[in-house]
Amino acid sequence: MPTVDAVVRCPIAPTFRVSQLAGMFDLPPEPHTERRFQVELPGLDQPWQVGLIVGPSGSGKTTVAAAAYGRRLRKRLRWRRDRAVVDGFDRRLSTRAITQALVACGLGSPPAWCRPYHTLSTGEQFRADLARGLVSPGKLLVLDEFTSVVDRPAARLACHAVRRALDRQTFAKRLIAVTCHEDVARWLRPDWVLRMPEGTLTRRCLRRPRLRLEIFRCRHDVWPLFAPHHYLTGKLNHAARCYAGLVDGELATFAATLNHFRPDRLRISRLVTLPKFQGVGLGGAMLDGMGSLLSEAGAESITINAGHPAVIGHCNRSAKWEFRRLYKTGRKPSGMYLQHPHWKTSAGRAVATFRWKFS
């Protein structure tokens, strides 16, 4: 196992005030100060995916990371103020690869993808930085001040999202987080942890805490909280039945249903997760919960037309949803939709149709 030997040396200017302080506190006159850090870190030839270097400010974690990984150590990324977030990625990446990376890191709101980086919230900026770093060239990403600018609940959920994506091999990348926040360990589930200033290295993989989602019927007045984060329109059909999902008593997800001209044939018309909770699987859990809830209430058919990559990915992976058809240019208005041209359809955009499998 490689040993990192880092030395920080700084000259001391022999000024009058320095000499005065040395006399006041009986400090020995020194031409420079020096701190040495000697620690062990797992090698890049060993099997691991996520590492964590954690310790209080001034404990030497950044010094050790810089000595071990050099230029691969990053802090904040630079983004152009006159370009959308999706335009801040490597030009060689496809739009599909960029959006998949953003979704995997918990930034799953298409309206946010089209805005400049500086207009995003602090939590959204952190997730954008993370996504861009994970699809950057190279096999290792080392992030300094990891989650330092994000409130703790949002930081834990972001860690949950990125570890989930790494476990699914969404990124061909190793991640090392350098932080002063111990609380991220349970959610990031690192394969090894270096604790400073003790310099102790432990190898383990913690069990991820479980999130409990509670679904209940709600009124239309809940929708305005979720509308800005929906990737289509902020409008909600007056005939829609609304449902909200709570995590630890806090609103996290929203779903709405419409019937296909029969009360027992339902379509999930809205599915939105608030930015703070994106990337941890709550949207998929809400979708599955809605399927179970509606089928128990007597529904004979439950479908969803999805264009969002996260929804399509969940339905494709799930054994509870059956793929029915792909409409590359959307569904053209027909039947009663021709008589009501103001009704929203999927014309002009690609959507996939899935149907709930009744047990």
PyMOL commands that set and color helices and strands:
alter all, ss='L'
color gray80, all
select helices_A, chain A and resi 16-24+61-72+85-88+95-104+110-113+117-119+122-134+152-167+182-188+220-229+275-277+282-296+309-317+336-339
alter helices_A, ss='H'
color red, helices_A
select strands_A, chain A and resi 3-11+32-40+50-54+73-74+140-143+174-179+192-195+200-203+213-218+241-247+250-259+265-273+301-306+321-327+351-356
alter strands_A, ss='S'
color yellow, strands_A
deselect
rebuild
show_as cartoon
